[in-house]
Amino acid sequence: MKKHIPNAITCANLFSGCIGVVFAFKGELEIAAYLVLLSGIFDFFDGMVARLLNVKSEIGKQLDSLADMVSFGFLPGVVMYQLLKVSDYSSEYLPYLAFIITVFSALRLAKFNIDERQTEDFIGLNTPMNTLFIVSLPFIAKDYPEIIGSSIALIAIIAITSYLLVSEIKIFSFKLSDTSWANNKFKFIFLIASLILIGFLKFVAIPFILVFYIGLSILHFRTPKR
């Protein structure tokens, strides 16, 4: 029975993502963002539970990628599609560029599955973090409509995030081999700083967290290990 628990959690990730897609197509992007958060929680715990129960399996790995493709690949594409639809450049074809995010998310997930360098950390931006950034944009648009309403800015975001997904930038994961400060200080610093930023700024904090995550990862892997 216990071998099915991680896969059930992964399916919950997929289910949340599917509902999020429905709300995103309806234009209710804030609800979609909260469903992305829910998917992210399920995505975090399915792997943890599999390791705790020692029931990791190949089907679980493939199911996880398929669920992520919906929640963190298709869903952010739909959110960006809706943002481009109401941007300052009116074109019936322009919004389709949003699904470049979906294509590069698929490439990133496929690469992750076969890249033996990514057993402990990531090479390229992980899809959940990228999706959190994309779904934060409608919240930012409330205060900065001139930026998020710009088609040029949105296309630039598509290009930059798509590149980051398949880049060779090494980024730390949140797998903990132990709980010591010495071995995990960069991860703990990131989590503490992120919680503080989210407490003050909520979803608007996500772009700052993304930049901090990449910068801290670069520093982490360039710092000599003692």
N, C-alpha and C positions, 0 to 999 in steps of 0.2 A: 504493500500500500504506500509506503513512504517514498518509493521511487517516483510516484506520480505527483507528489506535492510540488516540486519545483516546476514541472511542466504545467500544472494547474495555475501557478502564479504567472508563468509566462503567457498563458492563455488569457489571464485577466489583463495583462498588459495589452495584448492584441484587442481584446474586447473594448477596453477604454479608448484605444486608438481609433477603432472603427466608429465609436460614438462621437469622438472628437472630430473626425472627418465630416460626419453628418452636420454637426453644428458649424464647422468651418464653411461648408458649402452654403449653409443658411445665412452666413454673414455674422454669426454670433461668435466672434473670434475670442472674446474673453472667456467664455465657457469652454471653448476648445483648448485654451491655454491651461485651464485648471485640469482638464482631462489629460493633457500632456504631462502635467505634474504627477497625476495619479499613475499614468503609465510608467513614468520614471521611477516612482517608488516600487512598483511591481518589478521593473527591470533590475533594480538594485538588489532586491531581496531574492529573486529566483536563483541567481548564481550563488549568493551567500548560503541559502538553504540547501542547495545541491552540495556545496562543500561541507557544510555542517553534518548533513546526513550521509555524506560519502556516496552519493548516487548520481554523480555526473555521467552523462551519456551522450553519444553522438546525436541521437534524435533531439535531445534537449538543446544542444548547440545549434542545430539547424532550425529548430522551432523558434529559438530566441532571435535568430537573424530574421526569420520571416515575420515575426511579430514586430521587431524593430523597423522593418521596412515600411510597415503601415504607420506605426506610431511616430517614428522619427525619420521617415523618408517621404511618404505620401502626404501625411498631415501637414508638415511645414510647407510643402509645395502648394497645398490648397490655401493655406493662410497667406502666403506670398501672392498667390493668384488673386485673392480677394483684395489685397492691398494695391496691386497693380491696376485692378479694375477701376479703382476710384482715385488713381494718381492723376497728376496734372497733364499727362499726355494721353489723349483719348485715342485709343486704337483697339479694334476688336481682337487683334492678334498679339499685341504686346503682353497681355497677362500670361500667355502660354510659356513665356520665358521662365516663369516661376518654377516650372517642373524640371528645369535644369538642376535644381536643388535635389529633387527626387532621384534623378539619374545619377548624380554624384554620390548621393547617399547609398544607392545600390552598389556602386563601384566600391565605396568605402567598406560596406559590410562584406562584400565578396572578398575584398582584399584581406580584411581582418580574419576571415575564416581559414585562409591558406597561408597567412604570414606567420611563420614560427617566431618572429621577433616580437610578436604582440601577445605573448602568453602572460606577461606580468604588467606591461604598460602599453600605451597606444603609440602607433606611428600615424600621425594625422589626427585631426580633431574628431572626437567621438560623436556619433549622431545624436545622442540625447542632449549633449551640451549645445550642439548647433541648433537643435530644435527649440530648446529653451530660449535661445537668443532670438530666433525667428518669431516665436509666439509672444515675445516681449514687445515687439514693435507696435502692435495696436495700442498698448498701454502708453508707450512713449509718444505716440501720435496725439494723445490728448493734450500734452504740454508742448509738443514740438511738431505741429501739423505740417509746417513748411518743409521739414526734413523728411518725415515719413511719407508725406504726400508727393514727394519729388520722384518721378520715374527714374531719373538719372541716379539718385541715391539708392533706390531699391535695386536697380540693375547692378550697381556697384557692389551692393551687399550680396547679391546672388553670385557674382563673379568671385568675390573674396572668400565667402564661406564655402563655395564649391571647391576652390583651390585648397583651402585648409583641410577639407575632408580627405583629400587624397595626397596631401603633402607628406614630406618626409620629416616633419617636425615631431620630435619625440615628446609625448605628453604623459604625465603620470596618471595612473588609474587610482582607484580608492580601495584596492585590495590591501589589506593589512596582514603582514606575516606575524606581527606582534603589535602591542600597544605602546611601545617605548617611544619617548619623545625623540631620542637620538636618530632612530631609524625612520621616523615618520614626520619630522618637524615641518617639512614643506606642506604635507597633506593637512596637518593640523592647523597650520597658519592659514592655509586656504579656506578650510571649513569655517574657522572662527571669523575670519574677515568677511566671508560670504554671508554668514548668518547675521552679522552686524549690518552689512549693506542691505540685505533683504528686509531686516527689521525696520530700517529707516526709509528705504525707497521701494520696497516690494518688487514688482516685475521690472520697474525701471532700472533696478540695480543690475540686471542680467548682462547688459553690454559691458559694464565695468568689470563684472565677475569674469566674463569671457576673456577680456584682455589680460586681467590679472592671472587667470588660469594658464594662459599660454606663456606669459612672461615668467611666472613662477616655475613652470615646467622647464623652460629653457635654463633658468638659473639652477634648478635642481640637478639637471643632468650635466651641467658644466661644473658643479661643485665637486671637488675630489672627495671620494669616500674615505673615511678614516678606518 
